[in-house]
Amino acid sequence: MRHVSAQAPQCPVCHTRMKKNGRDRYHRQRWMCTSCTLTSRKPGVSHKPYKHLVEFLSWLLGASRQPDAARGFRKRIAWCWNLIPQRSEDSDHHRVVMIDGTYLKTGKCLLIAIDGDTSKVLAWQWANKETKTAYTTLLSRFVFPPEVLVCDGNRALENTYTRLWPHTN
């Protein structure tokens, strides 16, 4: 008879150590409680989502095309398109901030604020058009107004930053 290992999982019902009980059809280890005869699989940590996310980001941000098995690749990474990146409020003081809107083929507009010294993206906002509301949402993420704002002269942006950041040049 097999003896119970120290690494064996505990039974969720009676809290005694379980013993190995063969493998399932996917060749994963099965466990059985010697007291209450409950059988289960030890839950493992899957690293596949992480690997798929790395594969997705390297394709998205790189210059390479989709792999040869493109259909399988698209199935593996389909869930990645639903991720919404979260950015915390920017609490640093930036000397120069550059803001502009970029229109995509879909008709959506991406408003981007970039640090003029380091060229890092500070904040971004999706919008249908470059409007006062969209720019207000973008600019309200900054705790401290910059000393200088560089923009392309959009009326909605000018009205918004003069109202929210009156001392910015």
C-alpha positions as CSV (number, residue, x, y, z in Angstrom):
1,M,0.0,0.0,0.0
2,R,1.2,3.5,-0.8
3,H,2.1,5.8,2.0
4,V,1.0,9.5,2.1
5,S,3.5,12.1,1.0
6,A,4.1,15.3,2.9
7,Q,3.4,17.2,-0.4
8,A,0.1,15.5,-0.8
9,P,-2.9,17.8,-0.8
10,Q,-5.4,17.9,2.1
11,C,-8.9,16.6,1.6
12,P,-11.3,19.6,1.5
13,V,-13.9,17.6,3.5
14,C,-12.1,15.9,6.3
15,H,-8.7,17.6,6.1
16,T,-6.6,14.5,6.1
17,R,-3.8,13.9,3.6
18,M,-4.8,12.4,0.3
19,K,-2.9,9.6,-1.6
20,K,-2.1,9.3,-5.3
21,N,-4.9,7.6,-7.3
22,G,-3.8,7.3,-10.9
23,R,-4.2,9.8,-13.7
24,D,-7.1,11.3,-15.6
25,R,-7.5,11.2,-19.4
26,Y,-5.4,14.4,-19.7
27,H,-2.6,12.6,-17.7
28,R,-3.0,14.9,-14.7
29,Q,-2.5,13.4,-11.2
30,R,-5.6,12.3,-9.4
31,W,-5.8,12.1,-5.6
32,M,-8.0,10.1,-3.2
33,C,-8.8,10.7,0.5
34,T,-8.2,7.5,2.5
35,S,-10.8,8.6,5.1
36,C,-13.8,9.7,3.1
37,T,-12.8,8.3,-0.4
38,L,-13.2,11.7,-2.1
39,T,-11.3,11.9,-5.3
40,S,-10.0,15.0,-7.0
41,R,-7.2,16.7,-8.9
42,K,-4.7,18.9,-7.2
43,P,-5.3,22.3,-8.6
44,G,-2.1,23.5,-10.3
45,V,-1.0,26.9,-11.5
46,S,-1.3,27.2,-15.2
47,H,1.4,29.3,-16.9
48,K,-0.3,29.2,-20.3
49,P,-2.2,32.5,-20.0
50,Y,1.1,34.3,-19.2
51,K,2.8,32.7,-22.1
52,H,0.0,33.6,-24.4
53,L,0.0,37.2,-23.2
54,V,3.8,37.4,-23.8
55,E,3.3,35.9,-27.3
56,F,0.5,38.5,-28.0
57,L,2.5,41.5,-26.8
58,S,5.6,40.5,-28.7
59,W,3.5,40.2,-31.9
60,L,1.5,43.4,-31.2
61,L,4.5,45.6,-30.3
62,G,7.0,44.0,-32.6
63,A,7.6,44.1,-36.3
64,S,6.9,40.4,-36.9
65,R,3.9,38.9,-38.7
66,Q,1.6,36.3,-37.3
67,P,3.1,32.9,-37.0
68,D,2.5,30.2,-39.7
69,A,-0.3,28.7,-37.7
70,A,-2.2,32.0,-37.6
71,R,-5.6,30.5,-36.9
72,G,-4.3,28.8,-33.8
73,F,-2.4,31.9,-32.8
74,R,-5.6,34.0,-33.1
75,K,-7.6,31.5,-31.0
76,R,-4.9,31.5,-28.3
77,I,-4.7,35.3,-28.0
78,A,-8.4,36.2,-28.5
79,W,-8.9,36.8,-24.8
80,C,-6.0,39.3,-24.8
81,W,-8.0,41.8,-26.8
82,N,-10.5,42.1,-23.9
83,L,-7.8,43.3,-21.4
84,I,-8.1,46.9,-20.3
85,P,-4.8,48.3,-19.0
86,Q,-5.2,50.4,-15.9
87,R,-3.0,53.4,-15.2
88,S,-2.9,55.2,-11.8
89,E,-3.2,58.9,-11.5
90,D,0.0,60.7,-12.4
91,S,1.3,62.4,-9.2
92,D,4.6,63.6,-10.7
93,H,5.3,67.1,-11.8
94,H,6.2,67.3,-15.5
95,R,7.9,70.4,-16.9
96,V,6.7,69.8,-20.5
97,V,3.6,67.8,-21.6
98,M,2.8,67.2,-25.3
99,I,-0.9,66.3,-26.1
100,D,-2.4,65.3,-29.4
101,G,-5.2,63.2,-30.8
102,T,-4.7,60.4,-33.3
103,Y,-7.6,59.0,-35.4
104,L,-7.7,55.3,-36.3
105,K,-9.3,53.6,-39.3
106,T,-12.2,52.6,-37.1
107,G,-13.1,56.3,-36.6
108,K,-12.1,56.3,-32.9
109,C,-9.7,58.9,-31.6
110,L,-6.9,58.2,-29.2
111,L,-5.9,61.2,-27.1
112,I,-2.3,60.9,-25.8
113,A,-0.3,62.9,-23.3
114,I,3.5,62.5,-23.4
115,D,6.3,63.8,-21.2
116,G,8.3,66.2,-23.3
117,D,11.6,65.4,-21.5
118,T,11.4,61.6,-21.4
119,S,9.0,60.8,-24.2
120,K,7.0,58.5,-21.9
121,V,3.3,58.2,-22.2
122,L,1.7,59.8,-19.2
123,A,-2.0,59.3,-19.9
124,W,-4.3,58.3,-22.7
125,Q,-8.0,58.5,-23.4
126,W,-10.3,56.9,-26.1
127,A,-12.9,59.2,-27.6
128,N,-15.1,59.5,-30.6
129,K,-13.8,63.0,-31.4
130,E,-11.5,65.6,-29.9
131,T,-14.0,67.3,-27.6
132,K,-13.9,69.3,-24.4
133,T,-15.3,66.4,-22.4
134,A,-12.6,64.0,-23.7
135,Y,-9.8,66.4,-23.0
136,T,-11.2,67.2,-19.6
137,T,-11.1,63.5,-18.7
138,L,-7.5,63.3,-20.0
139,L,-6.3,66.4,-18.2
140,S,-8.0,65.6,-14.9
141,R,-5.7,62.7,-14.4
142,F,-2.8,65.0,-13.7
143,V,-2.4,66.1,-10.1
144,F,0.0,69.0,-11.0
145,P,-0.3,71.1,-14.1
146,P,2.8,71.2,-16.3
147,E,4.8,74.4,-16.9
148,V,4.5,74.2,-20.7
149,L,1.9,72.4,-22.8
150,V,2.7,71.6,-26.5
151,C,-0.3,71.0,-28.7
152,D,-1.5,71.4,-32.3
153,G,-3.9,74.3,-31.6
154,N,-7.1,72.3,-31.3
155,R,-9.9,74.6,-30.0
156,A,-11.3,72.0,-27.6
157,L,-7.9,71.4,-26.1
158,E,-7.1,75.1,-25.8
159,N,-10.4,75.8,-24.0
160,T,-10.0,72.9,-21.7
161,Y,-6.4,73.6,-20.6
162,T,-7.0,77.3,-20.1
163,R,-9.9,76.4,-17.8
164,L,-8.1,73.6,-15.9
165,W,-4.5,74.8,-16.0
166,P,-4.7,78.7,-16.1
167,H,-1.0,79.2,-15.3
168,T,0.3,76.8,-18.0
169,N,2.0,78.3,-21.0
